[in-house]
Amino acid sequence: MPITHVSAAIIYRDERVLAGHRTDGKLAGGWEFPGGKVKDGETPEEALRREIAEELGCDLQLMWPYDTIEYDYPAFHLSMDCFVCTLAHGEEPRGIVHDELRWLSKAELLDVEWLPADVRLVRELGLFWDNTFEPEHL
């Protein structure tokens, strides 16, 4: 089974995280954390900075590793490096790739239909929200 390596940003601001609604590809229609494929020669961190600039028109300020999700879709295996991030000062994300962006609070995390690979990550975030987003981490 082919492996797809991606990086995803759990972008945190004002006690909310950013989710994007996918509009293209085989997984269109689901919600995801912004990010994308890691190209040959890139680190996951470099790929994520590039993808966020392309997808949201923004620069990231803070970025630290959170988890790596391994998930088998029918046609490929996904290896997703996930990072907790903040946007650079004054940046406002735009829906360049996603047809809708939402800032979700802890209580709203399950209000959208996440892509299958993101579901476990979202549940973990809900459980460990306070520890993950402690002010000293951000």
Secondary structure as UniProt FT lines:
FT   STRAND          3..13
FT   TURN            14..15
FT   STRAND          16..21
FT   TURN            26..29
FT   STRAND          31..32
FT   STRAND          35..37
FT   TURN            40..41
FT   HELIX           44..56
FT   STRAND          60..72
FT   STRAND          77..87
FT   TURN            89..90
FT   STRAND          100..104
FT   HELIX           106..111
FT   HELIX           116..132
FT   TURN            135..137
//
